[in-house]
Amino acid sequence: MSAPGEITIGGYRPGALGAVCALQTEYYAAAWDFGRAFEARVARGMGDFLGRFDERRDLFLVAEMSGAIVGSISIDGGDLHDGLGHLRWFIVADAARGRGLGRRLLNEAVGFARTSGLPGLHLDTFAGLDAAMRLYLEAGFVLTRSERGTS
């Protein structure tokens, strides 16, 4: 058992889909006014991913603190774009921010991609997620395209 306030990282556990979906949708609703359509898209995408999960090419990590899920990251090796794995559902709850958890999760994901034989990763993000962007750039990601969008 972990000490109070200690953050542990592990794989799927029952209830993880709902907890990660809640982290995603509650953050983006409060910060960016995303609503029902976004939540449905996150739940549907994560459900599809977990339903076809293959541990040789896919990664699903959750971070827990005091029994609650406070972060997540995934590598979807079945959703390839130009042969690159898809980094998805990267989030850290307010309660766990400032403790290096985002960097730990991203390092785990990038390490998995390297050892699983993926030639690289791609992700979609948007302007305003400055802390995440700093981590992506530190990890070696490069901005390849920028578009104006509504979702």
Buried (B, 14 or more C-beta within 10 A) or exposed (E): EEEEEEBEBEEBEEEBBEBBBBBBBBBBBEEEEBEEEBBEBBBEBBEEBBEEBEEEBBBBBBBBBEEEBBBBBBBBBBBBEEEBBBBBBBBBBEBBEEBEBBBBBBBBBBEBBEEBEBEEBBBEEEEEBEEBBEBBEEBEBEEEEEEEEEE
